[in-house]
Amino acid sequence: MSNAEEQNGPSRRRVLKQYVIGLGIGSVAALYGLVALAVGRTFLPGLQGNGHTVAGASGRALAGAYLLGGLYLLLRLFIEPRTARDRPNALLYGLENLVLVGFIAALIYVLMHVGAVE
């Protein structure tokens, strides 16, 4: 921590990023992804008709995207700032990159099959 942060405490923006977005939204999205994978249906706003849920392979891919996106937010914005700043944490960075690649792959799959959702 720098001297200014020790005197004034953490900035509002840093607290917002770390706790609200990283811990709050990240953990909620990851939990929703787990629940959606267990239930087998995922909410997707904007679908035509009365049902706004997606099932099948596209639903599982979307649930996986929720899960991986939430994990990425949690890792990047909440856990990474808590690691030691003295030495780089290669394992954490590698895990972040793997989660991000999985998130992108799941979104690509959903976008390629968005016209055929059930």
Backbone hydrogen bonds in HBPLUS format (Angstrom, degrees):
<---DONOR---> <-ACCEPTOR-->    atom                        ^
c    i                          cat <-CA-CA->   ^        H-A-AA   ^      H-
h    n   atom  resd res      DA  || num        DHA   H-A  angle D-A-AA Bond
n    s   type  num  typ     dist DA aas  dist angle  dist       angle   num
A0006-GLU N   A0002-SER O   3.05 MM   4  6.34 148.8  2.15 146.9 156.0     1
A0007-GLN N   A0003-ASN O   3.09 MM   4  6.32 149.0  2.19 146.0 153.3     2
A0008-ASN N   A0004-ALA O   2.97 MM   4  6.07 170.7  1.97 152.7 155.5     3
A0009-GLY N   A0005-GLU O   2.70 MM   4  4.81 134.6  1.90 129.5 138.6     4
A0015-VAL N   A0011-SER O   3.08 MM   4  6.34 159.9  2.12 149.9 155.4     5
A0016-LEU N   A0012-ARG O   2.83 MM   4  6.01 157.1  1.89 148.7 155.5     6
A0017-LYS N   A0013-ARG O   2.88 MM   4  6.10 165.8  1.90 151.4 154.8     7
A0018-GLN N   A0014-ARG O   2.88 MM   4  5.93 168.2  1.89 148.8 152.8     8
A0019-TYR N   A0015-VAL O   2.89 MM   4  5.70 164.7  1.92 146.7 151.6     9
A0020-VAL N   A0016-LEU O   3.08 MM   4  5.07 125.4  2.39 117.5 132.7    10
A0021-ILE N   A0016-LEU O   3.11 MM   5  6.53 159.3  2.15 162.1 168.3    11
A0022-GLY N   A0017-LYS O   2.91 MM   5  6.08 154.6  1.98 151.2 159.5    12
A0023-LEU N   A0018-GLN O   3.15 MM   5  6.50 142.1  2.30 133.3 143.6    13
A0024-GLY N   A0019-TYR O   2.84 MM   5  6.11 144.5  1.97 144.4 155.9    14
A0025-ILE N   A0020-VAL O   2.99 MM   5  6.48 152.2  2.07 150.2 157.2    15
A0026-GLY N   A0021-ILE O   3.06 MM   5  6.34 142.8  2.20 150.0 161.1    16
A0027-SER N   A0023-LEU O   3.25 MM   4  5.65 151.7  2.34 118.4 126.5    17
A0028-VAL N   A0024-GLY O   3.08 MM   4  6.19 158.8  2.13 147.7 154.3    18
A0029-ALA N   A0025-ILE O   2.89 MM   4  5.95 164.7  1.92 151.2 155.4    19
A0030-ALA N   A0026-GLY O   3.03 MM   4  6.15 158.6  2.07 144.4 150.7    20
A0031-LEU N   A0027-SER O   2.92 MM   4  6.03 159.7  1.96 145.5 151.2    21
A0032-TYR N   A0028-VAL O   2.86 MM   4  6.03 158.0  1.91 148.3 154.9    22
A0033-GLY N   A0029-ALA O   2.91 MM   4  6.10 154.2  1.98 144.5 151.6    23
A0034-LEU N   A0030-ALA O   3.04 MM   4  6.36 152.2  2.12 144.8 151.7    24
A0035-VAL N   A0031-LEU O   2.94 MM   4  6.23 163.1  1.97 152.8 157.2    25
A0036-ALA N   A0032-TYR O   2.78 MM   4  5.93 163.8  1.81 154.1 159.1    26
A0037-LEU N   A0033-GLY O   2.94 MM   4  6.08 149.9  2.03 141.5 149.5    27
A0038-ALA N   A0034-LEU O   3.01 MM   4  6.25 152.8  2.09 144.6 152.0    28
A0039-VAL N   A0035-VAL O   2.84 MM   4  6.07 159.0  1.88 155.2 160.8    29
A0040-GLY N   A0036-ALA O   2.83 MM   4  5.69 155.9  1.89 141.2 148.7    30
A0042-THR N   A0054-VAL O   2.93 MM  12  5.13 157.4  1.98 139.8 147.1    31
A0054-VAL N   A0042-THR O   2.68 MM  12  5.13 151.0  1.76 142.6 151.8    32
A0044-LEU N   A0052-HIS O   2.77 MM   8  5.53 169.3  1.78 152.7 154.7    33
A0060-ARG N   A0056-GLY O   3.00 MM   4  6.33 154.8  2.06 149.7 156.8    34
A0061-ALA N   A0057-ALA O   2.91 MM   4  6.12 155.9  1.97 146.9 153.8    35
A0062-LEU N   A0058-SER O   2.92 MM   4  6.09 153.7  1.99 143.6 150.8    36
A0063-ALA N   A0059-GLY O   2.90 MM   4  6.08 155.3  1.96 143.9 151.0    37
A0064-GLY N   A0060-ARG O   2.85 MM   4  6.04 152.1  1.93 143.2 151.3    38
A0065-ALA N   A0061-ALA O   2.88 MM   4  6.13 142.4  2.02 139.2 149.7    39
A0066-TYR N   A0062-LEU O   2.94 MM   4  6.29 153.5  2.01 147.6 154.1    40
A0067-LEU N   A0063-ALA O   2.96 MM   4  6.22 162.9  1.99 148.6 153.2    41
A0068-LEU N   A0064-GLY O   2.81 MM   4  5.98 171.8  1.82 152.5 154.8    42
A0069-GLY N   A0065-ALA O   2.83 MM   4  5.73 156.9  1.88 144.0 151.3    43
A0070-GLY N   A0066-TYR O   2.98 MM   4  6.04 158.3  2.02 145.5 151.3    44
A0071-LEU N   A0067-LEU O   2.97 MM   4  6.20 155.8  2.03 146.6 153.8    45
A0072-TYR N   A0068-LEU O   2.89 MM   4  6.05 152.3  1.97 143.2 150.8    46
A0073-LEU N   A0069-GLY O   3.04 MM   4  6.32 162.2  2.07 147.9 151.9    47
A0074-LEU N   A0070-GLY O   2.97 MM   4  6.15 160.1  2.01 147.4 153.3    48
A0075-LEU N   A0071-LEU O   2.82 MM   4  6.02 163.3  1.85 151.9 156.3    49
A0076-ARG N   A0072-TYR O   2.80 MM   4  5.84 173.1  1.80 157.9 160.2    50
A0077-LEU N   A0073-LEU O   2.94 MM   4  5.64 161.6  1.98 141.8 148.0    51
A0078-PHE N   A0074-LEU O   3.12 MM   4  5.22 142.8  2.27 122.9 132.4    52
A0079-ILE N   A0074-LEU O   3.06 MM   5  6.44 155.5  2.12 156.4 163.7    53
A0080-GLU N   A0075-LEU O   2.90 MM   5  5.97 153.1  1.97 161.1 166.9    54
A0082-ARG N   A0079-ILE O   2.99 MM   3  5.32 139.3  2.16 108.8 121.0    55
A0083-THR N   A0080-GLU O   3.19 MM   3  5.47 158.1  2.25 110.0 116.4    56
A0093-TYR N   A0089-ASN O   3.14 MM   4  6.45 162.2  2.17 154.0 159.2    57
A0094-GLY N   A0090-ALA O   2.88 MM   4  6.01 156.3  1.93 147.2 154.0    58
A0095-LEU N   A0091-LEU O   2.94 MM   4  6.13 156.5  1.99 146.0 152.3    59
A0096-GLU N   A0092-LEU O   2.91 MM   4  6.14 158.4  1.95 148.9 154.8    60
A0097-ASN N   A0093-TYR O   3.00 MM   4  6.22 156.9  2.05 146.4 152.1    61
A0098-LEU N   A0094-GLY O   2.98 MM   4  6.24 157.1  2.03 148.4 154.5    62
A0099-VAL N   A0095-LEU O   2.97 MM   4  6.16 163.4  2.00 153.2 157.4    63
A0100-LEU N   A0096-GLU O   2.94 MM   4  6.09 156.4  1.99 145.9 152.8    64
A0101-VAL N   A0097-ASN O   2.92 MM   4  6.12 157.8  1.97 149.2 154.6    65
A0102-GLY N   A0098-LEU O   3.00 MM   4  6.21 159.9  2.04 147.6 153.0    66
A0103-PHE N   A0099-VAL O   2.91 MM   4  6.10 154.4  1.97 147.3 154.6    67
A0104-ILE N   A0100-LEU O   2.96 MM   4  6.19 162.0  2.00 150.5 154.5    68
A0105-ALA N   A0101-VAL O   2.92 MM   4  6.11 159.5  1.96 148.2 154.1    69
A0106-ALA N   A0102-GLY O   2.93 MM   4  6.12 157.0  1.99 148.2 154.1    70
A0107-LEU N   A0103-PHE O   3.02 MM   4  6.26 158.3  2.07 147.9 153.8    71
A0108-ILE N   A0104-ILE O   2.90 MM   4  6.10 154.3  1.96 149.2 156.6    72
A0109-TYR N   A0105-ALA O   3.02 MM   4  6.23 159.3  2.06 146.9 151.9    73
A0110-VAL N   A0106-ALA O   3.02 MM   4  6.27 161.6  2.06 148.5 153.3    74
A0111-LEU N   A0107-LEU O   2.88 MM   4  6.04 164.1  1.90 150.6 155.1    75
A0112-MET N   A0108-ILE O   2.92 MM   4  6.05 149.6  2.01 148.7 156.7    76
A0113-HIS N   A0109-TYR O   3.17 MM   4  6.33 138.3  2.36 142.1 152.0    77
A0113-HIS N   A0110-VAL O   3.22 MM   3  5.29 132.2  2.47  96.5 108.9    78
A0116-ALA N   A0113-HIS O   3.12 MM   3  5.48 150.0  2.21 109.5 118.1    79
